[in-house]
Amino acid sequence: MDGLGRAGASGFDPRNTEEIRSFHERVVKEALGVETKSRRPGRSGDQSYWGMGLPSATGEGVFPAGAHEGEKVWYSHTSEDTLDKVDLELISIPFRVNTVSTLRLCNNPVLPFEFVTVAGLFKKGLEDLQKVGSSVLDLSSLVAQTESLQRQAEALNQSIGKTLLAYKKKGSDKRIENKLREINTCLMELGRILLPVLSSKAGRYGQDPMETKFRPIPALQPLEKMASMNADSDEFKALRTSLVRERNMVSDALHGADRILTRTLGKI
């Protein structure tokens, strides 16, 4: 949570990563009674876990259309940030969303993550890069891997639905508990493998600069620059070598995710 109860704001602006978006928007609707369309949070001090592959969901009040938020919160992190800047009626809004979210995260038998959307984001990002850079680096094999990932993720969603239906009808038994454990392990492992590649250039052991704008698969974004470079230059050749390695890294992550899905689907 951030920016609680700022005077002059209203409503709730949800921001989240793609694998938890559907869950977060559903909670906002049920807790606040409003339909919302969320967006991905920017890279701030509160978003230091992109490279770890952890889901993220947050939200804050919305200022009136046309008002620039930065001007409205000029007092943030200053000695002027005093109680007169707080609207006590607005403070309960994010707590209602986060209370319901936390309750469900702790008690739902299956974690509310889905990776069909993530696979689609990988695919679109790679296709966009291929449009501008196909003459210098072929990404078609990666696109094919994302299509396989989508199919596997869809199969996982179907299996989750069947398992939850059995859980609802029969209650918990050892066989169902084992399936739920396999599913949750799979969902967490997929996040740890896919989300850092999708979101972070610095990776698991680094930190991306503050205010970094999200673009899918940042390690391959220099392909746009390379497409306009002199192919005979040393800079071009060095960058191409680097991007071949990055392509291998992306391929390895997609292959790892596919392997985890194949293993899990075989058990549930």
C-alpha positions as CSV (number, residue, x, y, z in Angstrom):
1,M,0.0,0.0,0.0
2,D,1.1,3.5,-0.7
3,G,-0.4,7.0,-0.8
4,L,-3.1,6.2,1.8
5,G,-6.0,8.7,2.2
6,R,-4.5,11.6,0.2
7,A,-7.0,14.5,0.4
8,G,-8.5,15.3,-3.0
9,A,-8.2,11.8,-4.3
10,S,-11.1,9.3,-4.8
11,G,-11.6,5.7,-5.9
12,F,-8.9,3.1,-6.2
13,D,-6.4,2.7,-9.0
14,P,-5.1,-1.0,-9.0
15,R,-1.7,-1.8,-10.3
16,N,-0.4,-5.3,-10.6
17,T,1.7,-7.8,-12.5
18,E,0.0,-9.9,-15.1
19,E,-0.1,-13.3,-13.4
20,I,-2.2,-11.9,-10.5
21,R,-4.2,-9.3,-12.4
22,S,-7.5,-11.2,-12.7
23,F,-7.5,-12.0,-9.0
24,H,-6.7,-8.5,-8.0
25,E,-9.4,-6.9,-10.2
26,R,-11.9,-9.4,-8.9
27,V,-11.1,-8.5,-5.3
28,V,-11.4,-4.8,-6.0
29,K,-14.8,-5.4,-7.6
30,E,-16.1,-7.5,-4.7
31,A,-14.6,-5.3,-1.9
32,L,-15.4,-1.9,-3.4
33,G,-18.2,-2.7,-5.8
34,V,-16.5,-1.1,-8.8
35,E,-15.2,-2.4,-12.1
36,T,-11.6,-1.5,-12.7
37,K,-9.0,-1.9,-15.4
38,S,-5.5,-2.2,-13.8
39,R,-2.1,-1.6,-15.2
40,R,1.4,-2.7,-14.3
41,P,3.2,-0.8,-11.6
42,G,6.3,1.2,-12.5
43,R,9.8,0.4,-11.2
44,S,9.9,2.3,-7.9
45,G,11.3,1.6,-4.4
46,D,8.2,-0.5,-3.7
47,Q,8.9,-2.7,-6.8
48,S,12.3,-4.0,-5.9
49,Y,11.4,-7.7,-6.5
50,W,10.9,-7.8,-10.3
51,G,14.1,-9.8,-10.6
52,M,12.9,-12.3,-8.0
53,G,9.7,-13.3,-9.9
54,L,7.3,-12.3,-7.1
55,P,3.8,-11.2,-8.0
56,S,2.9,-7.7,-7.1
57,A,-0.4,-5.9,-6.4
58,T,-1.0,-2.5,-5.1
59,G,-3.3,0.5,-5.5
60,E,-3.9,4.1,-4.5
61,G,-6.4,6.9,-4.7
62,V,-7.2,8.5,-8.1
63,F,-7.1,12.2,-8.6
64,P,-9.6,14.0,-10.8
65,A,-9.2,13.8,-14.5
66,G,-6.7,16.4,-15.7
67,A,-5.0,16.8,-12.4
68,H,-1.4,15.9,-12.3
69,E,-0.8,13.6,-9.4
70,G,2.8,14.9,-8.8
71,E,1.4,18.4,-8.1
72,K,-1.2,17.0,-5.8
73,V,1.3,15.2,-3.6
74,W,4.1,17.7,-3.7
75,Y,4.3,17.3,0.1
76,S,5.1,13.6,0.0
77,H,8.3,12.7,2.0
78,T,8.6,16.2,3.3
79,S,8.0,17.9,6.7
80,E,4.7,19.2,5.2
81,D,3.3,15.7,5.0
82,T,1.0,16.3,8.0
83,L,-2.5,15.1,9.1
84,D,-4.2,18.0,7.2
85,K,-3.2,16.2,4.0
86,V,-5.2,13.1,5.0
87,D,-8.8,12.3,4.2
88,L,-9.8,9.8,6.9
89,E,-12.8,8.5,4.9
90,L,-10.4,7.4,2.1
91,I,-8.1,5.4,4.3
92,S,-10.3,2.4,4.6
93,I,-10.4,1.8,0.8
94,P,-7.0,0.2,0.3
95,F,-7.4,-1.7,3.6
96,R,-10.6,-3.3,2.4
97,V,-8.9,-4.5,-0.8
98,N,-5.8,-5.7,0.9
99,T,-7.7,-7.4,3.7
100,V,-9.7,-9.5,1.3
101,S,-6.6,-10.2,-0.8
102,T,-4.6,-11.4,2.1
103,L,-7.5,-13.5,3.5
104,R,-7.8,-15.3,0.1
105,L,-4.1,-15.7,-0.5
106,C,-3.8,-17.4,2.9
107,N,-6.8,-19.6,2.6
108,N,-7.5,-20.4,-1.0
109,P,-6.4,-24.0,-1.8
110,V,-4.7,-22.8,-5.1
111,L,-2.7,-19.7,-5.5
112,P,-4.5,-17.2,-7.8
113,F,-1.8,-17.0,-10.4
114,E,-2.3,-17.6,-14.1
115,F,0.3,-17.8,-16.8
116,V,-1.7,-17.9,-20.1
117,T,-1.6,-14.1,-20.0
118,V,2.1,-14.1,-19.2
119,A,2.8,-16.4,-22.2
120,G,0.8,-14.1,-24.4
121,L,2.8,-11.1,-23.2
122,F,6.0,-13.0,-24.1
123,K,4.7,-13.9,-27.5
124,K,3.6,-10.3,-28.4
125,G,6.8,-8.9,-27.1
126,L,8.9,-11.3,-29.2
127,E,6.7,-10.7,-32.3
128,D,7.1,-6.9,-31.9
129,L,10.8,-7.3,-31.7
130,Q,10.9,-9.6,-34.7
131,K,9.1,-7.1,-36.8
132,V,11.9,-4.6,-36.4
133,G,14.9,-6.9,-36.0
134,S,14.3,-10.1,-38.1
135,S,17.0,-9.1,-40.5
136,V,19.7,-9.2,-37.8
137,L,18.5,-11.8,-35.3
138,D,15.9,-14.5,-35.8
139,L,13.5,-14.9,-32.8
140,S,11.0,-17.3,-34.5
141,S,12.2,-20.2,-32.3
142,L,11.3,-18.2,-29.2
143,V,7.9,-17.4,-30.6
144,A,7.2,-21.1,-31.1
145,Q,8.2,-21.7,-27.5
146,T,5.8,-19.2,-26.3
147,E,3.0,-20.8,-28.3
148,S,3.8,-24.1,-26.6
149,L,3.9,-22.3,-23.2
150,Q,0.4,-20.9,-23.9
151,R,-1.0,-24.4,-24.6
152,Q,0.6,-25.8,-21.5
153,A,-0.6,-23.0,-19.3
154,E,-4.1,-23.4,-20.7
155,A,-4.0,-27.1,-19.9
156,L,-2.9,-26.2,-16.4
157,N,-5.8,-23.9,-15.9
158,Q,-8.2,-26.6,-17.0
159,S,-6.6,-29.1,-14.6
160,I,-6.8,-26.5,-11.8
161,G,-10.5,-26.1,-12.5
162,K,-11.2,-29.9,-12.3
163,T,-9.1,-30.2,-9.1
164,L,-11.0,-27.4,-7.4
165,L,-14.3,-28.9,-8.5
166,A,-13.3,-32.2,-7.0
167,Y,-12.2,-30.4,-3.8
168,K,-15.5,-28.6,-3.6
169,K,-17.5,-31.8,-4.0
170,K,-15.5,-34.3,-2.0
171,G,-13.5,-32.1,0.5
172,S,-9.9,-32.7,1.2
173,D,-8.3,-36.1,1.0
174,K,-4.7,-37.2,0.5
175,R,-4.9,-37.5,-3.3
176,I,-6.5,-34.0,-3.7
177,E,-4.0,-32.5,-1.2
178,N,-1.1,-33.9,-3.2
179,K,-2.6,-32.4,-6.4
180,L,-3.0,-29.0,-4.8
181,R,0.6,-29.1,-3.5
182,E,1.9,-29.9,-7.0
183,I,-0.2,-27.1,-8.5
184,N,1.0,-24.5,-6.1
185,T,4.6,-25.5,-6.4
186,C,4.3,-25.3,-10.2
187,L,2.7,-21.8,-10.0
188,M,5.5,-20.5,-7.8
189,E,8.2,-22.1,-9.9
190,L,6.8,-20.6,-13.1
191,G,6.8,-17.2,-11.5
192,R,10.4,-17.5,-10.4
193,I,11.5,-18.6,-13.9
194,L,9.4,-16.4,-16.2
195,L,8.8,-13.1,-14.5
196,P,12.4,-12.0,-14.1
197,V,13.0,-12.6,-17.8
198,L,9.8,-10.8,-18.7
199,S,10.3,-7.8,-16.4
200,S,14.0,-7.3,-15.4
201,K,17.2,-6.6,-17.3
202,A,19.3,-6.7,-14.1
203,G,18.0,-10.2,-13.3
204,R,17.7,-12.1,-10.0
205,Y,20.8,-10.7,-8.3
206,G,20.6,-7.1,-9.5
207,Q,18.4,-4.0,-9.4
208,D,16.9,-2.2,-12.4
209,P,17.2,1.6,-12.2
210,M,14.4,3.5,-10.5
211,E,11.7,4.7,-12.9
212,T,12.5,2.0,-15.5
213,K,9.6,1.8,-17.9
214,F,8.3,-1.7,-18.4
215,R,8.9,-3.3,-21.8
216,P,8.5,-7.1,-22.2
217,I,11.8,-9.0,-22.2
218,P,14.2,-6.0,-21.6
219,A,17.3,-8.1,-22.3
220,L,16.3,-8.3,-26.0
221,Q,15.1,-4.6,-26.4
222,P,18.5,-3.5,-27.8
223,L,17.5,-5.4,-31.0
224,E,15.6,-2.3,-32.0
225,K,18.8,-0.3,-31.9
226,M,20.8,-3.0,-33.7
227,A,18.4,-3.0,-36.6
228,S,19.5,0.5,-37.6
229,M,23.2,0.0,-37.0
230,N,26.0,-0.5,-39.6
231,A,26.3,-4.3,-39.9
232,D,30.0,-4.0,-40.6
233,S,30.8,-2.0,-37.4
234,D,32.5,-3.6,-34.4
235,E,29.7,-2.2,-32.2
236,F,27.1,-4.1,-34.3
237,K,29.0,-7.3,-34.1
238,A,29.6,-7.0,-30.3
239,L,25.9,-6.2,-29.7
240,R,24.7,-9.1,-31.9
241,T,26.9,-11.5,-30.0
242,S,25.5,-10.2,-26.7
243,L,21.9,-10.6,-28.0
244,V,22.5,-14.2,-29.2
245,R,23.4,-14.9,-25.6
246,E,20.3,-13.1,-24.3
247,R,18.2,-15.1,-26.8
248,N,19.7,-18.3,-25.4
249,M,18.8,-17.1,-21.9
250,V,15.2,-16.4,-22.9
251,S,14.9,-19.8,-24.6
252,D,16.3,-21.5,-21.5
253,A,13.7,-19.9,-19.3
254,L,10.9,-20.8,-21.7
255,H,12.2,-24.4,-21.9
256,G,12.4,-24.5,-18.1
257,A,8.8,-23.4,-17.7
258,D,7.6,-25.9,-20.3
259,R,9.4,-28.6,-18.4
260,I,7.8,-27.7,-15.1
261,L,4.4,-27.6,-16.7
262,T,4.9,-31.0,-18.4
263,R,6.0,-32.5,-15.1
264,T,3.0,-31.0,-13.2
265,L,0.4,-32.0,-15.8
266,G,1.7,-35.5,-15.6
267,K,1.0,-35.6,-11.9
268,I,-2.4,-34.0,-11.6
